[in-house]
């Protein structure tokens, strides 16, 4: 019995490293670090949070997320889609219509990301004050 070779897409989708029996974010060889790299990315966090309310078109996301370039928005959405966090739906109409929404897996991130976003908004003054104290302390040390 012969086995058909894997397509290029199937090879690309296959994990490069077998899933470790005991994943640990502290191990440099563990793929969980790649997952953390993705979800801890500023734009990924903001886009997942933006999609928490509803399905959105590319142009809506661009307007809602101030400061993101078209290139970065496209790249981040592709990465989130590849990782199974965002679903991209293309409608065969003219002009083309593309919508993005969170997948069930993406929705599992909402609790932790909401908490982080709310923490950042609530504690911004304290963080800025600490940054100012640090800068002043460093300036005094350099004198």
DAUR-V809626 format. One record per residue. SS is DSSP state (H for helix, E for strand, C for the rest). BURIAL is I if it has 16 or more other C-alpha atoms within 10 Angstrom, else O. Layout:
[[SS/BURIAL] [SS/BURIAL]]
This chain:
[[C/O] [C/O] [C/O] [C/O] [C/O] [C/O] [C/O] [H/O] [H/O] [H/O] [H/O] [H/O] [H/O] [C/O] [C/O] [C/O] [C/O] [C/O] [C/O] [C/O] [C/O] [C/O] [C/O] [C/O] [C/O] [C/O] [C/O] [C/O] [C/O] [C/I] [C/I] [H/I] [H/I] [H/O] [H/O] [H/O] [H/O] [H/I] [H/I] [C/O] [C/O] [H/O] [H/I] [H/I] [H/I] [H/I] [H/I] [H/I] [H/I] [H/I] [C/I] [C/I] [C/O] [C/O] [C/I] [E/I] [E/I] [H/I] [H/O] [H/O] [H/I] [H/I] [H/O] [H/O] [C/O] [C/O] [C/O] [C/I] [C/O] [H/O] [H/O] [H/O] [H/I] [H/O] [H/O] [H/I] [H/I] [H/I] [H/O] [H/I] [H/I] [H/O] [C/I] [C/O] [C/I] [E/I] [E/I] [E/I] [E/O] [E/O] [E/O] [C/O] [C/O] [C/O] [C/O] [C/O] [E/O] [E/O] [E/I] [E/I] [E/I] [E/I] [C/O] [H/O] [H/O] [H/I] [H/I] [C/O] [C/I] [H/I] [H/O] [H/O] [H/I] [H/I] [H/O] [H/O] [H/O] [H/O] [H/O] [H/O] [H/O] [H/O] [H/O] [H/O] [H/O] [H/O] [H/O] [H/O] [H/O] [H/O] [H/O] [H/O] [H/O] [H/O] [H/O] [H/O] [H/O] [H/O] [H/O] [H/O] [H/O] [H/O] [C/O]]
